[in-house]
Amino acid sequence: MAGKNGDVLYSQIDYESALSGKKDVLEIERSFLNVMQKIENYQSLRKREFVIKLKLKNTLKEAKDKIVNITESLPHPHGIKAIKMNNIETEKRFKESKKSKIEQDLMEIQSKLEELSK
């Protein structure tokens, strides 16, 4: 720094303050390096996770394909069309039973309302 007369001004720092400052800087550097190391570990774990998920996806696809092949190779008493028709009929019955249950509940509520209004 230059003063009024162009003289250089110096600031004196005592030994303990300088040592404390150096320690603080080294602590910050150590913390920074620890963070960098954790980031690298995280990235490697994410890569491993991706590879494992991909392997799992492929394994599940293979298992599904094998199950489909086994199911198709098994003898069916009425054939595949009958099984599909049976599934459709079962779904229709389920929907109808659900619908009829709702209708029954509505009828009960309606009768209770009529009794209360008398």
C-alpha positions as CSV (number, residue, x, y, z in Angstrom):
1,M,0.0,0.0,0.0
2,A,1.2,3.4,-0.7
3,G,0.8,6.3,1.7
4,K,0.6,10.0,1.2
5,N,4.3,10.4,0.4
6,G,4.5,7.2,-1.7
7,D,5.9,5.3,1.3
8,V,5.0,1.6,1.6
9,L,3.0,0.7,4.7
10,Y,3.3,-2.7,6.2
11,S,1.0,-4.5,8.5
12,Q,2.5,-6.7,11.1
13,I,0.7,-9.9,12.0
14,D,1.9,-11.7,15.1
15,Y,3.1,-15.3,14.9
16,E,0.0,-16.8,16.6
17,S,-2.4,-15.0,14.2
18,A,-0.5,-16.2,11.2
19,L,-0.3,-19.7,12.5
20,S,-4.1,-19.7,13.2
21,G,-4.7,-18.4,9.7
22,K,-2.6,-21.1,8.1
23,K,-4.5,-23.7,10.2
24,D,-7.8,-22.3,9.1
25,V,-6.8,-22.4,5.4
26,L,-5.6,-26.0,5.8
27,E,-8.8,-27.0,7.5
28,I,-10.8,-25.5,4.7
29,E,-8.7,-27.3,2.1
30,R,-9.2,-30.6,4.0
31,S,-13.0,-30.0,4.1
32,F,-13.0,-29.2,0.4
33,L,-11.1,-32.4,-0.4
34,N,-13.5,-34.5,1.7
35,V,-16.4,-33.0,-0.1
36,M,-14.8,-33.8,-3.5
37,Q,-14.1,-37.4,-2.3
38,K,-17.7,-37.8,-1.3
39,I,-18.9,-36.5,-4.6
40,E,-16.7,-39.0,-6.4
41,N,-18.0,-41.8,-4.2
42,Y,-21.6,-40.7,-4.9
43,Q,-21.0,-40.7,-8.6
44,S,-19.5,-44.2,-8.6
45,L,-22.5,-45.4,-6.5
46,R,-24.9,-43.9,-8.9
47,K,-23.2,-45.7,-11.8
48,R,-23.3,-49.0,-9.9
49,E,-27.0,-48.4,-9.2
50,F,-27.7,-47.8,-12.8
51,V,-25.9,-51.0,-13.9
52,I,-27.8,-53.0,-11.2
53,K,-31.1,-51.6,-12.2
54,L,-30.4,-52.4,-15.9
55,K,-29.4,-56.0,-15.0
56,L,-32.6,-56.3,-12.9
57,K,-34.7,-55.0,-15.8
58,N,-33.2,-57.5,-18.2
59,T,-33.6,-60.3,-15.8
60,L,-37.2,-59.5,-15.2
61,K,-37.9,-59.3,-18.9
62,E,-36.2,-62.7,-19.4
63,A,-38.3,-64.2,-16.6
64,K,-41.5,-62.7,-18.1
65,D,-40.6,-64.1,-21.5
66,K,-39.9,-67.6,-20.0
67,I,-43.2,-67.5,-18.1
68,V,-45.1,-66.6,-21.3
69,N,-43.3,-69.4,-23.2
70,I,-44.2,-71.9,-20.4
71,T,-47.8,-70.8,-20.3
72,E,-48.1,-71.1,-24.0
73,S,-46.6,-74.5,-24.1
74,L,-48.9,-75.9,-21.4
75,P,-52.0,-77.7,-22.7
76,H,-55.3,-75.8,-22.1
77,P,-58.5,-77.7,-22.0
78,H,-60.4,-75.2,-24.1
79,G,-57.6,-73.4,-25.8
80,I,-56.2,-69.9,-25.4
81,K,-59.4,-68.3,-26.8
82,A,-61.5,-70.0,-24.1
83,I,-59.1,-68.7,-21.4
84,K,-59.3,-65.2,-22.9
85,M,-63.1,-65.4,-23.0
86,N,-63.2,-66.7,-19.5
87,N,-61.1,-63.7,-18.3
88,I,-63.5,-61.3,-20.1
89,E,-66.5,-63.0,-18.6
90,T,-64.9,-62.9,-15.1
91,E,-64.3,-59.2,-15.5
92,K,-67.9,-58.6,-16.6
93,R,-69.2,-60.6,-13.6
94,F,-67.0,-58.6,-11.3
95,K,-68.2,-55.3,-12.7
96,E,-71.8,-56.5,-12.6
97,S,-71.5,-57.7,-9.0
98,K,-69.8,-54.4,-8.0
99,K,-72.6,-52.5,-9.8
100,S,-75.3,-54.6,-8.2
101,K,-73.7,-54.1,-4.8
102,I,-73.8,-50.3,-5.3
103,E,-77.4,-50.5,-6.4
104,Q,-78.3,-52.5,-3.3
105,D,-76.6,-50.0,-1.1
106,L,-78.5,-47.2,-2.9
107,M,-81.8,-49.0,-2.4
108,E,-81.1,-49.5,1.3
109,I,-80.2,-45.8,1.8
110,Q,-83.3,-44.8,-0.2
111,S,-85.6,-47.0,2.0
112,K,-84.0,-45.6,5.2
113,L,-84.6,-42.1,3.9
114,E,-88.2,-42.9,3.2
115,E,-88.7,-44.3,6.6
116,L,-87.2,-41.2,8.2
117,S,-89.3,-38.8,6.2
118,K,-92.6,-40.5,7.3
